[in-house]
Amino acid sequence: MPGSRVSLWPLTHGHAKALAQATVAGPFSPEGCKTPVRHDMTGEISYRLERQADGLSLTYAVQSRSTRWIGWASYSRIDRAHKKLEIGDVWLACLDPKSYNQTMISLLDHAFENARANTVQIKAVTSNTALRARIENLGASLDGVLRNEIIAKNGEPQDVALYSIIKTEWPEISKSICAKLL
């Protein structure tokens, strides 16, 4: 999936060394996912490829315009019966909001145009107001809050905000996001 700022390529073990180097660059995890462990990048990639082989997710390596590998982005849940995807597990080793937006545009465009999804969902922990603002800035609608949806590292339950974009909204949202990237 080529884009103007970033390109997304199917994740392979061949990306391990470059992505391990990217963890040193000051990781930016907009989806709140854990920063990959540099010395176990092969294990991180193996986990994602196993989920992909089981049909549960699909992960792409993210390459910057300068051809440096800067992270990954995934469809973390795939529901073929209901034509629904969830974007999650996004990790980028840069703080550039335009790279994040381009990554999301690429995933959304692929979801609606190629995978023929009816709905794309994006989740964020309710306390992560910066991420929630980014998701809302994309044009996603807040569908509700899932109470005690996940357990934080400290063992406490956390609420998760559930956002979505539907197929009929995508053409207008796409135009709006692309205008912001110019």
Buried (B, 14 or more C-beta within 10 A) or exposed (E): BEBEBBBBBEBEEEBBEBBBBBBEBEBBBBBBBEEBEBEEBEEBBEEBBEBBEEEEBBBBBBBBEEEBBBBBBBBBBBEEEEBBBBBBBBBBBBEBBBBBBBBBBBBBBBBBEEBEBBBBBBBBBBEBEEBBEBBBBBBBEEEEEBEEBEEEEEEEEBEBBBBBBBBEBBEEBBEEBBEEBE
